Amino acid sequence: MGAVWITSSCSESNGQCAEAARVTDAVATRDSTFGQERPALAVPPAQQLAFHRTP
């Protein structure tokens, strides 16, 4: 995707982490434990925010 990935502040120090990146018209999320072939889920920013605000 050519995205700049950031690691979640809730990630564990052993390298198992969730990562997120802003891509064209979406926020992508992936699990770093999949190595080089990391699949990502991309959703519109409004849906990503709604997900994080859900109790």
C-alpha positions as CSV (number, residue, x, y, z in Angstrom):
1,M,0.0,0.0,0.0
2,G,3.0,2.4,0.4
3,A,1.5,3.4,3.8
4,V,3.3,4.6,6.9
5,W,2.3,2.2,9.7
6,I,2.2,3.1,13.4
7,T,2.0,0.7,16.2
8,S,-0.8,0.8,18.7
9,S,0.0,2.0,22.2
10,C,-1.9,-1.0,23.5
11,S,0.5,-3.5,21.8
12,E,2.7,-5.9,23.7
13,S,6.4,-5.4,23.9
14,N,7.1,-8.9,22.4
15,G,6.4,-7.8,18.8
16,Q,2.8,-8.9,18.7
17,C,1.0,-5.7,17.8
18,A,-1.8,-4.0,16.0
19,E,-0.7,-1.4,13.4
20,A,-2.7,1.4,11.7
21,A,-2.0,3.6,8.7
22,R,-3.9,6.3,6.8
23,V,-4.4,5.3,3.2
24,T,-6.4,6.9,0.4
25,D,-9.8,7.7,1.9
26,A,-9.4,5.0,4.5
27,V,-7.8,3.9,7.7
28,A,-6.0,0.5,7.4
29,T,-5.4,-1.8,10.4
30,R,-3.3,-4.9,10.4
31,D,-1.8,-7.5,12.8
32,S,2.0,-7.5,12.7
33,T,2.3,-11.2,13.6
34,F,1.6,-12.2,10.0
35,G,5.1,-11.2,8.9
36,Q,5.8,-9.8,5.4
37,E,2.4,-10.9,4.0
38,R,0.3,-8.9,6.4
39,P,-3.3,-8.5,5.3
40,A,-5.0,-5.3,6.2
41,L,-8.5,-4.2,6.8
42,A,-9.3,-0.7,5.4
43,V,-12.4,1.3,6.4
44,P,-13.5,4.9,5.9
45,P,-12.3,7.2,8.8
46,A,-15.8,7.8,10.1
47,Q,-16.4,4.1,10.6
48,Q,-13.1,3.6,12.3
49,L,-13.9,6.4,14.7
50,A,-17.3,4.9,15.4
51,F,-15.7,1.5,16.2
52,H,-13.3,3.1,18.7
53,R,-16.1,5.0,20.4
54,T,-18.3,1.9,20.9
55,P,-18.3,0.9,24.6
